Amino acid sequence: MDTADHLQNLFGQLPYPYQVRTAEALFSGKNVILRAPTGAGKTEAALGPFLLARQQRHGDFPLRCIIASPMRTLAKDLFERAQKAGEPLGLKVKLHTGEDPADPLLEADIIITTYDQLLSNSLHVPYSQSWRSRNIGAGGVVASYVVLDEFHLFDPQRAFRTTLEMARALEGVTPFLFMTATLSEDLTQKLAGAVGAEFITPTADELATMKSQQKTRQIRRVDALLSAEAVAMAHQRRSIAIANTVDRVQALYADLKGLKRDDTELVMLHSRYFPTHRNEHEIRLKALLGRESSANVILVASQAVEVGIDISSEQLHTELCPANALLQRAGRNARYAGEHGVVSVYALPEKDGKPDVMPYKGQDEVIQATWDALTDLPETVNPEAEAWLVDRVHTTGDEANWDAYERSRTSKLRSKMNQAFEGDRSARTDLIRDIQNVSLLLVRPNTDLSTWDEVNRLERLSVTSWRPDKLYERGRKTSVQPTSRSVLGSGHFFFRLPRVSGSGPPGNARWVNTSRPRLSNQRMARSPILR
C-alpha cells in the first residue's frame, strides 16, 4: 500500500493529492510550507502524517505532535478536531494555553497550544513551569513534529523571527509544517529556502474537485461607513457584521436593536467577554450559524471571529482591514459547499482627519492598498483571486519584514536568545511578544487558594497594562464600593499580588498590596488578584 492508501484507511476517504505530497515530504525528512484556502483540509494534511506514523510505527518520525496557533480560539477548535482524529488510535490529546495550562510538561501524544507557549518552552523560559523544570519543555519540542498554524499571523518583529531561528537550528532534527491561507508568494519562497522546506499548495485542478470549494463568493467595495441600516436592509437569514473596535461593535449592535425584524435574533461577540462567557457565546454561535442551522440571526462582532469559529453567512459586512485579515473574515461567508455569499467592505471612519486604522497601527499603507485593490477583483472571488490580492497588497511589506529579519540575524538577536536559554524571562518580550495586557484573577472573599489547581480555575479578566492603575485611582477617589468585602479607599487596596518562592503552593504566598500589578516579575506576576 502507498501513502494515499494508508491515509484513505486512516480517514475513511480518499485524500487530496496535496495531502499525500505533504506526508511524503515530511517522511523524507523535509520541512513543509503548506498554503491552502479555508476548508481545503489543512488540518487533515497536518495530522495525517503523524497519525499514519503512529499507526504504522514509523520509527523515524516523532512520537509526539505539537500544533501551535496564534490565537486561543483557533487552538480550541483544533483541539476538538485533534481529539476526534486521535481517539481511534487511543492517543492522548491535551490543550495547553495560558488560559488552560493542562499539559505544562508537554507529555501528551498531541498537544494543541499557542505559539507563545511553544516558543517560551523552546527558549527555556516557559510561562507555566518552574525554574527547575524549565528544560523539560524544550526537550519536548525538539523531540516532536511541530505544526505552526496560520503562521502569517505571528508577530513579524518577534515570534516570526524567533520561530525561523528555531526551525533553522533544528533542521534535520525536528520536522516542521508551516500552514497558512494568506501568505504572499514572495515570502513563502524565501521562507522555504531559509528552513529547507518544500512549498506545497493544491493545484487549480485539485481545488476544482474539492466539494468544500464548490461555492461562490463576491467581495465588493462600499464607499460608505458600515451602518445598521445597511446590515438590516441586506439581511436574509444569516448575516455577520464586523467592526474593527469593540466600541464600534457595541454601537452597531445598539443601533441594530431598533432596526431588526422581530423574528431575527441579534447576538454580539468581542474580545472583552470573560473566557467562560465567550466560550458560551462561541458554542451558541456555532449552533446559530453552523453548517446545519436554519436560524434567522445577525451577528455583530470584532475580529474575534476571524479564525477558529466554524460559522457561515449569506451576507458579511466588514470595515476595511488588511487584505490577509479581510480574507480571514471572508472565510466566515459562504463557507460551506453549495453556498453563495456576498462580502461588503466599508470605508473606515475618520479620526483627526485621517482613517482610523486601529487596531492595525502602522499599517496605513497596507490598508489603503487593500482598499485600492478591491476594485480590481473579479466578480466571483476564487482561491486564485485571493492569492492575487494577498500578493498585490502584502508583497512589499513582506519583503521589508524579511530584509529586517535578515539584518536582525546578528549578535543582538542571538544574544537575546542566549539570555532566554540562561533563564532571563524578560527576553520573552523581544523574542515572542510584547505583552500589553495584564491578566487579573477574580477572587471572591474567603476563597480557598491552597493549591495551584484552585488558582488556575479562577475567572480571569484581561485588561491593558495601564488600566489597573486607572481602576485603583478611580476607586480611591470615589465612594464606589465593589461587590466583594474589599473596600476601595482609605487603607485598602484593590489588588493583591502573590509573592511565591521556588515551587511552593499558593497557600504559602506572601500577599502584597499594590496598585501596580504589572511591575512584579515574580510567579503569577501576569495574574494579580482582583478582590
TIMIKE-596791 format. One record per residue (C-alpha): residue number from 1; residue in three letters; x, y, z. Coordinates in Angstrom, 2 decimals, padded with zeros to 5 digits. Example, Ala and Ser with C-alpha at 12.3 -4.5 7.8 and 13.67 -1.06 7.14 Angstrom:
<nodes>
(1,"ala",(012.30,-004.50,007.80))
(2,"ser",(013.67,-001.06,007.14))
</nodes>
This chain:
<nodes>
(1,"met",(000.00,000.00,000.00))
(2,"asp",(001.22,003.51,-000.78))
(3,"thr",(000.81,006.67,001.31))
(4,"ala",(-002.50,007.57,-000.34))
(5,"asp",(-003.97,004.16,000.52))
(6,"his",(-002.82,004.40,004.13))
(7,"leu",(-004.31,007.89,004.51))
(8,"gln",(-007.57,006.69,002.98))
(9,"asn",(-007.77,003.86,005.51))
(10,"leu",(-006.96,006.32,008.30))
(11,"phe",(-009.58,008.97,007.46))
(12,"gly",(-012.13,006.83,005.64))
(13,"gln",(-011.97,008.88,002.45))
(14,"leu",(-009.63,009.40,-000.48))
(15,"pro",(-007.02,012.05,000.42))
(16,"tyr",(-006.37,015.03,-001.81))
(17,"pro",(-003.11,014.77,-003.79))
(18,"tyr",(-001.57,017.72,-001.94))
(19,"gln",(-002.21,015.95,001.40))
(20,"val",(-000.30,012.93,000.08))
(21,"arg",(002.56,015.15,-001.12))
(22,"thr",(002.71,016.77,002.32))
(23,"ala",(003.02,013.43,004.11))
(24,"glu",(005.65,012.12,001.70))
(25,"ala",(007.76,015.28,002.00))
(26,"leu",(007.69,015.10,005.81))
(27,"phe",(008.54,011.39,005.80))
(28,"ser",(011.52,012.14,003.54))
(29,"gly",(012.93,014.47,006.21))
(30,"lys",(011.92,017.80,004.70))
(31,"asn",(010.11,020.65,006.36))
(32,"val",(006.93,021.75,004.55))
(33,"ile",(005.22,025.08,003.91))
(34,"leu",(001.58,024.44,003.09))
(35,"arg",(-000.62,027.14,001.59))
(36,"ala",(-004.26,026.23,001.04))
(37,"pro",(-007.59,028.08,001.23))
(38,"thr",(-010.07,027.79,004.07))
(39,"gly",(-011.91,024.46,004.02))
(40,"ala",(-009.35,022.67,001.84))
(41,"gly",(-008.32,020.16,004.52))
(42,"lys",(-005.16,021.70,006.01))
(43,"thr",(-005.84,020.22,009.45))
(44,"glu",(-006.11,016.70,007.99))
(45,"ala",(-002.94,017.36,005.99))
(46,"ala",(-001.18,018.26,009.26))
(47,"leu",(-002.47,015.39,011.39))
(48,"gly",(-002.33,012.73,008.67))
(49,"pro",(001.46,012.14,008.66))
(50,"phe",(001.62,011.93,012.46))
(51,"leu",(-001.37,009.59,012.80))
(52,"leu",(-000.06,007.43,009.98))
(53,"ala",(003.39,007.25,011.58))
(54,"arg",(001.86,006.17,014.91))
(55,"gln",(-000.43,003.66,013.24))
(56,"gln",(002.33,002.17,011.09))
(57,"arg",(005.01,002.50,013.80))
(58,"his",(007.13,004.67,011.53))
(59,"gly",(010.27,004.67,013.69))
(60,"asp",(011.94,007.70,012.12))
(61,"phe",(009.03,010.07,012.76))
(62,"pro",(008.47,011.74,016.17))
(63,"leu",(006.03,010.14,018.61))
(64,"arg",(004.62,013.50,019.69))
(65,"cys",(002.87,016.23,017.72))
(66,"ile",(002.67,019.88,018.82))
(67,"ile",(000.29,022.16,016.94))
(68,"ala",(000.79,025.84,017.73))
(69,"ser",(-001.75,028.52,016.88))
(70,"pro",(-001.52,032.32,017.18))
(71,"met",(-004.95,032.53,018.84))
(72,"arg",(-006.62,030.66,021.71))
(73,"thr",(-009.94,030.38,019.87))
(74,"leu",(-008.20,028.65,016.98))
(75,"ala",(-006.38,026.37,019.41))
(76,"lys",(-009.69,025.28,020.94))
(77,"asp",(-011.13,024.46,017.52))
(78,"leu",(-008.01,022.47,016.61))
(79,"phe",(-008.20,020.65,019.94))
(80,"glu",(-011.71,019.38,019.21))
(81,"arg",(-010.69,018.16,015.77))
(82,"ala",(-007.49,016.54,017.03))
(83,"gln",(-009.41,014.72,019.76))
(84,"lys",(-011.73,013.21,017.19))
(85,"ala",(-008.84,012.21,014.92))
(86,"gly",(-006.67,010.74,017.68))
(87,"glu",(-009.39,008.80,019.50))
(88,"pro",(-009.40,005.70,017.21))
(89,"leu",(-005.68,005.22,017.88))
(90,"gly",(-006.04,005.77,021.62))
(91,"leu",(-003.87,008.89,021.56))
(92,"lys",(-003.90,011.36,024.43))
(93,"val",(-004.74,014.88,023.23))
(94,"lys",(-004.25,017.91,025.50))
(95,"leu",(-004.98,021.63,025.15))
(96,"his",(-002.24,023.75,026.70))
(97,"thr",(-002.71,027.53,026.73))
(98,"gly",(-002.22,030.30,029.26))
(99,"glu",(-005.95,030.15,029.95))
(100,"asp",(-005.98,026.35,030.21))
(101,"pro",(-002.46,025.07,031.11))
(102,"ala",(-003.38,021.38,031.04))
(103,"asp",(-000.01,019.94,029.92))
(104,"pro",(002.86,022.09,031.23))
(105,"leu",(005.47,019.36,030.67))
(106,"leu",(004.25,018.62,027.11))
(107,"glu",(003.65,014.93,027.80))
(108,"ala",(000.56,014.16,025.67))
(109,"asp",(000.70,012.50,022.26))
(110,"ile",(-000.90,015.51,020.57))
(111,"ile",(-000.58,018.93,022.20))
(112,"ile",(-002.59,021.89,020.95))
(113,"thr",(-001.08,025.12,022.18))
(114,"thr",(-000.37,028.74,021.31))
(115,"tyr",(002.83,029.97,019.70))
(116,"asp",(003.91,031.86,022.82))
(117,"gln",(003.71,028.63,024.84))
(118,"leu",(005.68,026.77,022.14))
(119,"leu",(008.40,029.39,021.84))
(120,"ser",(008.72,030.04,025.57))
(121,"asn",(009.27,026.32,026.12))
(122,"ser",(011.81,026.02,023.31))
(123,"leu",(013.72,029.03,024.70))
(124,"his",(013.84,027.61,028.27))
(125,"val",(011.61,030.38,029.65))
(126,"pro",(008.20,028.66,029.84))
(127,"tyr",(005.19,030.55,031.12))
(128,"ser",(003.81,027.55,033.00))
(129,"gln",(006.81,025.81,034.60))
(130,"ser",(009.12,026.41,037.50))
(131,"trp",(012.80,027.29,037.10))
(132,"arg",(013.91,023.74,037.94))
(133,"ser",(011.82,022.09,035.20))
(134,"arg",(012.30,024.72,032.50))
(135,"asn",(014.40,022.46,030.25))
(136,"ile",(011.74,019.73,030.07))
(137,"gly",(009.53,021.63,027.64))
(138,"ala",(012.49,022.42,025.40))
(139,"gly",(013.29,018.73,025.14))
(140,"gly",(009.65,018.02,024.37))
(141,"val",(009.67,020.49,021.48))
(142,"val",(012.88,019.11,019.95))
(143,"ala",(011.51,015.56,020.05))
(144,"ser",(008.19,016.49,018.40))
(145,"tyr",(006.65,017.04,015.00))
(146,"val",(005.81,020.77,015.11))
(147,"val",(002.90,022.30,013.19))
(148,"leu",(002.62,026.10,013.01))
(149,"asp",(-000.94,027.00,012.07))
(150,"glu",(-001.81,030.36,010.47))
(151,"phe",(001.86,031.28,010.58))
(152,"his",(001.22,034.58,008.78))
(153,"leu",(-000.47,035.91,011.95))
(154,"phe",(002.76,035.67,014.01))
(155,"asp",(004.25,039.00,015.11))
(156,"pro",(006.77,039.75,012.31))
(157,"gln",(009.08,041.65,014.68))
(158,"arg",(009.24,038.95,017.36))
(159,"ala",(007.65,035.49,017.12))
(160,"phe",(008.12,035.22,013.34))
(161,"arg",(011.87,035.78,013.60))
(162,"thr",(012.31,033.57,016.65))
(163,"thr",(010.36,030.73,015.02))
(164,"leu",(012.54,030.90,011.91))
(165,"glu",(015.68,030.74,014.03))
(166,"met",(014.27,027.74,015.88))
(167,"ala",(013.36,025.94,012.64))
(168,"arg",(016.77,026.69,011.13))
(169,"ala",(018.59,025.40,014.20))
(170,"leu",(016.51,022.20,014.28))
(171,"glu",(016.51,021.47,010.54))
(172,"gly",(017.02,017.74,010.03))
(173,"val",(016.17,017.03,013.68))
(174,"thr",(012.62,018.31,014.24))
(175,"pro",(010.14,018.24,011.33))
(176,"phe",(008.19,021.48,010.88))
(177,"leu",(004.97,022.12,008.97))
(178,"phe",(004.14,025.80,008.36))
(179,"met",(000.47,026.28,007.41))
(180,"thr",(-001.19,029.38,006.03))
(181,"ala",(-004.08,030.50,003.87))
(182,"thr",(-002.81,034.02,003.22))
(183,"leu",(000.98,034.22,002.92))
(184,"ser",(002.38,036.06,-000.09))
(185,"glu",(004.21,034.08,-002.77))
(186,"asp",(007.40,036.07,-002.26))
(187,"leu",(007.56,035.45,001.49))
(188,"thr",(006.61,031.80,001.03))
(189,"gln",(009.54,031.17,-001.31))
(190,"lys",(012.02,032.97,000.94))
(191,"leu",(010.76,031.09,003.98))
(192,"ala",(011.08,027.76,002.15))
(193,"gly",(014.67,028.48,001.25))
(194,"ala",(015.56,029.54,004.78))
(195,"val",(014.21,026.47,006.60))
(196,"gly",(014.88,023.82,003.94))
(197,"ala",(011.18,023.35,003.25))
(198,"glu",(009.17,022.14,000.29))
(199,"phe",(006.40,024.52,-000.73))
(200,"ile",(003.13,022.65,-001.31))
(201,"thr",(-000.20,024.07,-002.43))
(202,"pro",(-003.26,022.49,-004.08))
(203,"thr",(-003.38,022.96,-007.83))
(204,"ala",(-006.34,024.63,-009.55))
(205,"asp",(-007.45,021.19,-010.76))
(206,"glu",(-007.32,019.82,-007.21))
(207,"leu",(-009.35,022.73,-005.86))
(208,"ala",(-011.94,022.22,-008.59))
(209,"thr",(-012.57,018.67,-007.34))
(210,"met",(-012.99,019.67,-003.68))
(211,"lys",(-016.59,019.66,-002.54))
(212,"ser",(-015.74,022.33,000.05))
(213,"gln",(-014.74,024.72,-002.75))
(214,"gln",(-018.00,024.32,-004.69))
(215,"lys",(-019.33,027.68,-003.58))
(216,"thr",(-019.35,031.27,-004.83))
(217,"arg",(-018.41,034.45,-003.03))
(218,"gln",(-018.36,038.09,-004.07))
(219,"ile",(-016.23,040.75,-002.39))
(220,"arg",(-017.41,044.28,-003.11))
(221,"arg",(-016.21,047.69,-002.01))
(222,"val",(-018.75,050.07,-000.48))
(223,"asp",(-017.80,053.76,-000.42))
(224,"ala",(-019.69,054.43,002.80))
(225,"leu",(-019.37,053.72,006.51))
(226,"leu",(-020.67,050.47,007.98))
(227,"ser",(-024.17,051.15,009.33))
(228,"ala",(-027.02,049.31,010.98))
(229,"glu",(-029.29,050.38,008.11))
(230,"ala",(-027.05,048.69,005.52))
(231,"val",(-026.88,045.47,007.55))
(232,"ala",(-030.63,045.34,008.18))
(233,"met",(-031.51,046.11,004.56))
(234,"ala",(-029.29,043.35,003.11))
(235,"his",(-030.19,040.72,005.73))
(236,"gln",(-031.67,037.43,004.54))
(237,"arg",(-031.31,034.76,007.22))
(238,"arg",(-027.65,034.71,008.29))
(239,"ser",(-025.64,037.93,008.46))
(240,"ile",(-022.35,038.87,010.12))
(241,"ala",(-021.18,042.46,010.68))
(242,"ile",(-017.57,043.03,011.78))
(243,"ala",(-016.22,046.31,013.14))
(244,"asn",(-012.56,046.89,013.96))
(245,"thr",(-013.01,048.18,017.53))
(246,"val",(-015.15,046.98,020.41))
(247,"asp",(-016.69,050.43,020.84))
(248,"arg",(-017.95,050.40,017.25))
(249,"val",(-019.17,046.80,017.66))
(250,"gln",(-021.24,047.83,020.66))
(251,"ala",(-022.61,050.93,018.90))
(252,"leu",(-023.60,048.93,015.81))
(253,"tyr",(-025.28,046.31,017.99))
(254,"ala",(-027.27,049.01,019.80))
(255,"asp",(-028.38,050.58,016.51))
(256,"leu",(-029.47,047.22,015.08))
(257,"lys",(-031.68,046.52,018.08))
(258,"gly",(-034.14,049.10,016.84))
(259,"leu",(-034.00,048.06,013.17))
(260,"lys",(-034.05,044.27,013.08))
(261,"arg",(-037.20,042.29,012.44))
(262,"asp",(-038.90,040.68,015.43))
(263,"asp",(-038.11,037.19,014.14))
(264,"thr",(-034.38,037.96,013.80))
(265,"glu",(-032.05,037.05,016.66))
(266,"leu",(-029.29,039.58,017.33))
(267,"val",(-026.06,038.43,019.00))
(268,"met",(-022.70,040.03,019.74))
(269,"leu",(-019.14,038.75,020.23))
(270,"his",(-015.96,040.65,021.03))
(271,"ser",(-012.73,040.26,022.99))
(272,"arg",(-013.90,041.80,026.28))
(273,"tyr",(-016.05,038.89,027.42))
(274,"phe",(-014.86,036.77,030.33))
(275,"pro",(-013.44,033.47,028.99))
(276,"thr",(-016.36,031.38,030.27))
(277,"his",(-018.90,033.78,028.77))
(278,"arg",(-017.01,033.89,025.50))
(279,"asn",(-016.94,030.10,025.32))
(280,"glu",(-020.69,030.04,025.85))
(281,"his",(-021.18,032.60,023.09))
(282,"glu",(-018.96,030.68,020.67))
(283,"ile",(-020.86,027.43,021.27))
(284,"arg",(-024.12,029.27,020.70))
(285,"leu",(-022.80,030.88,017.51))
(286,"lys",(-021.81,027.51,016.08))
(287,"ala",(-025.39,026.36,016.62))
(288,"leu",(-026.90,029.52,015.11))
(289,"leu",(-024.52,029.97,012.17))
(290,"gly",(-023.15,026.45,011.72))
(291,"arg",(-023.47,024.07,008.80))
(292,"glu",(-026.92,022.66,009.64))
(293,"ser",(-028.53,025.80,011.04))
(294,"ser",(-031.65,027.41,009.60))
(295,"ala",(-031.75,030.19,012.22))
(296,"asn",(-032.55,033.80,011.38))
(297,"val",(-029.68,035.67,013.01))
(298,"ile",(-027.42,038.72,012.78))
(299,"leu",(-024.02,038.52,014.48))
(300,"val",(-022.19,041.75,015.32))
(301,"ala",(-018.56,041.05,016.13))
(302,"ser",(-014.99,042.24,016.31))
(303,"gln",(-012.05,040.47,014.66))
(304,"ala",(-012.53,037.79,017.34))
(305,"val",(-014.46,035.81,014.69))
(306,"glu",(-011.70,035.88,012.06))
(307,"val",(-010.35,032.43,012.90))
(308,"gly",(-011.27,029.43,014.99))
(309,"ile",(-015.08,029.60,014.80))
(310,"asp",(-016.79,027.37,012.24))
(311,"ile",(-019.65,029.62,011.11))
(312,"ser",(-021.01,030.91,007.81))
(313,"ser",(-023.23,033.67,006.45))
(314,"glu",(-025.02,034.82,003.32))
(315,"gln",(-024.15,038.47,003.91))
(316,"leu",(-020.94,039.57,005.61))
(317,"his",(-020.36,043.27,006.28))
(318,"thr",(-016.92,044.39,007.41))
(319,"glu",(-014.94,047.52,007.98))
(320,"leu",(-011.80,047.82,005.87))
(321,"cys",(-008.76,045.94,007.21))
(322,"pro",(-005.51,044.48,005.78))
(323,"ala",(-006.06,042.02,002.92))
(324,"asn",(-004.91,038.94,004.84))
(325,"ala",(-007.29,039.76,007.71))
(326,"leu",(-010.06,040.54,005.21))
(327,"leu",(-009.74,037.09,003.66))
(328,"gln",(-009.88,035.50,007.11))
(329,"arg",(-013.14,037.37,007.71))
(330,"ala",(-014.41,036.37,004.28))
(331,"gly",(-013.90,032.77,005.37))
(332,"arg",(-016.99,033.25,007.58))
(333,"asn",(-019.06,033.84,004.42))
(334,"ala",(-020.24,031.11,002.02))
(335,"arg",(-018.05,028.72,003.99))
(336,"tyr",(-019.82,025.50,003.10))
(337,"ala",(-020.30,023.67,-000.18))
(338,"gly",(-023.16,024.92,-002.34))
(339,"glu",(-023.45,028.33,-000.65))
(340,"his",(-023.41,031.77,-002.28))
(341,"gly",(-022.31,034.80,-000.30))
(342,"val",(-021.55,038.49,-000.53))
(343,"val",(-018.81,040.28,001.43))
(344,"ser",(-019.29,044.05,001.63))
(345,"val",(-016.20,046.05,002.65))
(346,"tyr",(-016.89,049.53,004.07))
(347,"ala",(-014.68,052.60,004.40))
(348,"leu",(-013.16,053.45,007.78))
(349,"pro",(-014.43,056.33,009.91))
(350,"glu",(-012.02,059.22,010.29))
(351,"lys",(-010.16,060.36,013.37))
(352,"asp",(-008.21,063.63,013.37))
(353,"gly",(-008.82,063.94,009.63))
(354,"lys",(-007.41,060.51,008.74))
(355,"pro",(-008.90,056.99,008.51))
(356,"asp",(-009.00,055.37,011.94))
(357,"val",(-006.89,052.27,011.25))
(358,"met",(-006.91,050.94,014.83))
(359,"pro",(-006.17,048.26,015.87))
(360,"tyr",(-003.88,048.00,012.82))
(361,"lys",(-001.47,050.69,013.97))
(362,"gly",(001.31,051.37,011.47))
(363,"gln",(-000.47,049.56,008.62))
(364,"asp",(-001.95,052.64,006.94))
(365,"glu",(-000.31,051.87,003.58))
(366,"val",(-001.40,048.21,003.66))
(367,"ile",(-004.98,049.21,004.42))
(368,"gln",(-005.01,051.80,001.62))
(369,"ala",(-003.52,049.22,-000.79))
(370,"thr",(-006.28,046.79,000.18))
(371,"trp",(-008.95,049.44,-000.48))
(372,"asp",(-007.45,050.23,-003.90))
(373,"ala",(-007.14,046.56,-004.90))
(374,"leu",(-010.77,045.72,-004.14))
(375,"thr",(-011.93,047.41,-007.36))
(376,"asp",(-009.78,045.02,-009.43))
(377,"leu",(-011.16,041.77,-008.00))
(378,"pro",(-013.24,039.59,-010.34))
(379,"glu",(-016.98,039.39,-009.76))
(380,"thr",(-016.63,035.95,-008.17))
(381,"val",(-013.59,035.52,-005.93))
(382,"asn",(-011.87,032.12,-006.06))
(383,"pro",(-008.63,030.95,-004.35))
(384,"glu",(-006.52,032.25,-007.24))
(385,"ala",(-008.06,035.72,-006.85))
(386,"glu",(-007.47,035.60,-003.09))
(387,"ala",(-003.79,034.74,-003.67))
(388,"trp",(-003.55,037.63,-006.15))
(389,"leu",(-005.00,040.04,-003.57))
(390,"val",(-002.52,038.94,-000.90))
(391,"asp",(000.44,039.21,-003.28))
(392,"arg",(-000.59,042.66,-004.51))
(393,"val",(-001.16,044.11,-001.05))
(394,"his",(001.39,042.35,001.15))
(395,"thr",(004.45,041.59,-001.01))
(396,"thr",(006.15,044.95,-000.38))
(397,"gly",(005.64,044.74,003.38))
(398,"asp",(006.67,041.08,003.45))
(399,"glu",(009.89,041.93,001.62))
(400,"ala",(010.63,044.68,004.13))
(401,"asn",(009.93,042.36,007.07))
(402,"trp",(012.17,039.69,005.56))
(403,"asp",(015.01,042.13,005.00))
(404,"ala",(014.62,043.32,008.59))
(405,"tyr",(014.74,039.72,009.78))
(406,"glu",(017.94,039.04,007.83))
(407,"arg",(019.52,042.16,009.32))
(408,"ser",(018.42,041.06,012.79))
(409,"arg",(020.35,037.79,012.48))
(410,"thr",(023.22,039.43,014.26))
(411,"ser",(024.82,039.10,017.63))
(412,"lys",(021.91,041.10,019.11))
(413,"leu",(019.25,038.51,018.23))
(414,"arg",(021.47,035.63,019.27))
(415,"ser",(022.37,037.45,022.47))
(416,"lys",(018.67,037.74,023.32))
(417,"met",(018.18,034.04,022.64))
(418,"asn",(021.15,033.20,024.84))
(419,"gln",(019.63,035.35,027.59))
(420,"ala",(016.47,033.26,027.34))
(421,"phe",(018.38,029.98,027.39))
(422,"glu",(020.05,031.16,030.60))
(423,"gly",(016.65,031.78,032.17))
(424,"asp",(016.12,035.51,031.65))
(425,"arg",(012.33,035.70,031.34))
(426,"ser",(012.45,039.33,030.24))
(427,"ala",(013.82,038.14,026.89))
(428,"arg",(010.34,036.85,026.04))
(429,"thr",(009.24,040.42,025.33))
(430,"asp",(011.78,040.76,022.49))
(431,"leu",(011.62,037.19,021.20))
(432,"ile",(007.94,036.21,021.44))
(433,"arg",(005.55,039.09,022.05))
(434,"asp",(005.37,042.31,023.97))
(435,"ile",(002.53,041.64,026.36))
(436,"gln",(000.49,044.82,026.74))
(437,"asn",(-002.20,043.16,028.84))
(438,"val",(-002.42,042.15,032.48))
(439,"ser",(-004.50,039.10,033.33))
(440,"leu",(-006.38,039.70,036.58))
(441,"leu",(-007.69,036.81,038.66))
(442,"leu",(-011.12,037.45,040.12))
(443,"val",(-011.46,036.12,043.68))
(444,"arg",(-014.48,036.03,045.96))
(445,"pro",(-013.89,036.64,049.70))
(446,"asn",(-012.66,033.63,051.69))
(447,"thr",(-011.84,031.60,048.55))
(448,"asp",(-009.51,028.67,049.25))
(449,"leu",(-006.30,029.09,047.24))
(450,"ser",(-004.23,026.33,048.81))
(451,"thr",(-003.28,024.64,045.51))
(452,"trp",(-002.30,025.91,042.06))
(453,"asp",(-005.19,023.93,040.53))
(454,"glu",(-007.58,026.12,042.54))
(455,"val",(-005.79,029.25,041.34))
(456,"asn",(-005.94,028.09,037.70))
(457,"arg",(-009.72,027.65,037.96))
(458,"leu",(-010.26,031.31,038.84))
(459,"glu",(-012.02,033.60,036.37))
(460,"arg",(-009.60,035.87,034.50))
(461,"leu",(-010.09,039.38,033.22))
(462,"ser",(-007.57,040.64,030.65))
(463,"val",(-007.04,044.41,030.63))
(464,"thr",(-004.45,046.68,029.05))
(465,"ser",(-001.46,047.26,031.30))
(466,"trp",(-002.36,050.83,032.25))
(467,"arg",(-005.91,050.05,033.38))
(468,"pro",(-005.08,048.59,036.84))
(469,"asp",(-003.68,051.96,037.90))
(470,"lys",(-006.71,053.72,036.46))
(471,"leu",(-009.10,051.34,038.22))
(472,"tyr",(-007.32,051.83,041.52))
(473,"glu",(-007.19,055.61,041.26))
(474,"arg",(-010.84,055.80,040.28))
(475,"gly",(-011.85,053.66,043.24))
(476,"arg",(-009.62,055.54,045.69))
(477,"lys",(-011.05,058.93,044.73))
(478,"thr",(-014.71,057.93,044.84))
(479,"ser",(-017.03,056.30,047.32))
(480,"val",(-017.92,053.47,044.91))
(481,"gln",(-017.83,050.15,046.73))
(482,"pro",(-017.10,046.82,044.96))
(483,"thr",(-019.48,043.94,045.49))
(484,"ser",(-016.93,041.93,047.47))
(485,"arg",(-015.92,042.75,051.06))
(486,"ser",(-012.80,044.63,049.88))
(487,"val",(-013.18,048.40,050.17))
(488,"leu",(-011.71,050.85,047.69))
(489,"gly",(-010.45,053.75,049.71))
(490,"ser",(-008.66,054.53,052.92))
(491,"gly",(-006.14,051.86,053.86))
(492,"his",(-007.40,049.23,051.42))
(493,"phe",(-006.14,048.10,048.05))
(494,"phe",(-007.98,046.82,045.03))
(495,"phe",(-005.15,044.42,044.10))
(496,"arg",(-003.16,041.82,045.98))
(497,"leu",(-000.13,040.19,044.40))
(498,"pro",(001.26,036.80,045.48))
(499,"arg",(005.00,036.55,046.06))
(500,"val",(006.00,032.89,045.83))
(501,"ser",(009.48,031.47,046.27))
(502,"gly",(010.51,028.32,044.42))
(503,"ser",(007.67,025.99,043.51))
(504,"gly",(005.72,026.18,046.75))
(505,"pro",(001.93,026.14,046.91))
(506,"pro",(000.00,029.42,046.73))
(507,"gly",(-001.09,028.90,050.31))
(508,"asn",(002.49,029.78,051.30))
(509,"ala",(002.44,033.02,049.32))
(510,"arg",(003.21,036.36,050.91))
(511,"trp",(000.45,038.66,049.68))
(512,"val",(001.49,042.21,048.80))
(513,"asn",(-000.98,045.07,048.39))
(514,"thr",(-000.38,047.03,045.22))
(515,"ser",(-001.99,049.32,042.69))
(516,"arg",(000.62,048.38,040.07))
(517,"pro",(000.38,044.64,039.46))
(518,"arg",(002.27,044.78,036.18))
(519,"leu",(005.56,045.74,037.85))
(520,"ser",(006.30,042.41,039.51))
(521,"asn",(008.25,039.65,037.78))
(522,"gln",(007.51,037.02,040.40))
(523,"arg",(005.46,033.91,039.79))
(524,"met",(001.89,034.78,038.76))
(525,"ala",(003.05,038.33,038.04))
(526,"arg",(000.81,038.35,034.97))
(527,"ser",(-002.13,037.29,037.12))
(528,"pro",(-002.53,039.58,040.12))
(529,"ile",(-005.56,039.11,042.32))
(530,"leu",(-008.54,041.40,041.82))
(531,"arg",(-010.58,041.16,045.05))
</nodes>
